[in-house]
Amino acid sequence: MRLNRTGDLIDAHEYPATTEELIEAYGDQTIDHPNGSEQVGDVFARAGSETYTCPDDARHALLSALGHEAVGRRYYSDRDVSTFGEDGPEQVSF
């Protein structure tokens, strides 16, 4: 996933800042991910109305509110436990 310039813009923004201020300032920026792209304004709108005290808070909110398309294979986990009666998967070394 590429934040393009959005990460730098969020870092340079003056804080505290509200969700609405960040949408107004950077809402038209695009975030590219493996299955498409999203507008920053749409992503922040899903995060809800918040006041961010620092760039890290805003960045975490942005990344947390990305749609499932940005995550990769949906419902995939290589960390599932073996069920009762199974020996489990063979160990693989990468």
SULJO-V562421 format. One record per backbone hydrogen bond with DSSP energy under -0.5 kcal/mol. CO is the residue of the C=O (numbers start at 1). NH is the residue of the N-H. If there is no record, write none. Layout:
CO_NH ; CO_NH
//
This chain:
1_3 ; 2_32 ; 3_6 ; 5_9 ; 6_10 ; 7_11 ; 8_12 ; 9_13 ; 10_13 ; 17_52 ; 18_22 ; 19_23 ; 20_24 ; 21_25 ; 22_26 ; 23_27 ; 26_29 ; 27_41 ; 29_40 ; 30_32 ; 31_38 ; 32_2 ; 33_36 ; 36_33 ; 38_31 ; 39_43 ; 40_44 ; 41_45 ; 42_46 ; 43_47 ; 44_48 ; 45_48 ; 48_50 ; 50_19 ; 50_52 ; 52_16 ; 52_17 ; 54_58 ; 55_59 ; 56_60 ; 57_61 ; 58_62 ; 59_63 ; 60_64 ; 61_65 ; 63_66 ; 67_70 ; 68_71 ; 68_72 ; 73_76 ; 83_86 ; 92_94
//
